[in-house]
Amino acid sequence: MSEIPALDDDAVLWSVPPDERTAALRDRPLLVLLHGYGSHEGDLFGLVPYLPPEFVVAAVRAPLSPPFPAPGWSWFPIEGLHAADRNAAAAVTAASERVLEWLGRVAPDAAPVGLLGFSQGGVIALQTLRLAPERIAFAVVLAGFVADGELPRDAALAAARPPVFWGRGARDEVIPADRIARTTEWLPGFVELSGRVYPGLTHSVSEEELADVRTFLQKRLDAPAQ
């Protein structure tokens, strides 16, 4: 497995200016956006106007460069798409550890923290949640899946059962069927699962799905008052 570099602090896009960030992270929940393979931090950041404004949003850049001629950045090598063998799962875990290290640097006291990931970013969102269920309050997984293998904190995750939204397109031909089957079986045993399969949707995000994500996020904001 190749080394996974640290995340680039200078590449992060924030929804609040630097001079307001410390106070905002103290008083408001943090939502971290994790883009997909061959993309960049600006991709999901375009969703910010459609998300509840109470969140401080940070879009991070994945640490790896895909092989030429693929553009953008990746969280783990594309040959690890199945995340089923030992090396692939280890790469997913290492990338997720980099996310936690970044959180420790830039927002050590921020709570709660939520993750929203698309495709590879969704894989990282779930793996990060598995690594630190006490740190991550919830996750939104769009066109993603759960990596294979067991992790030391899986029992703690199952006990905590944090909310997870899993959305995917019925016509998504990018994510292998065995990854969907594994995720369908795995998630209900470890999280409070909600989500939807969108007819006609390919490997992308629709307005209908985005509306469901906003509803899910709004419920996370309303939860403490319940």
Secondary structure, DSSP 8 states (H G I E B T S, - for coil): --------GGG-EESS-HHHHHHHHHHS-EEEEE--TTB-HHHHHTTGGGS-TTSEEEEE--SB--STT--SBBSS-GGGTT--SHHHHHHHHHHHHHHHHHHHHH-TT--SEEEEEETHHHHHHHHHHHH-TTTEEEEEEES----SS--TTHHHHHHH--EEEEEEETT--SS-HHHHHHHHHHGGGTSEEEEEEETT--SS--HHHHHHHHHHHHHHHHGGG-
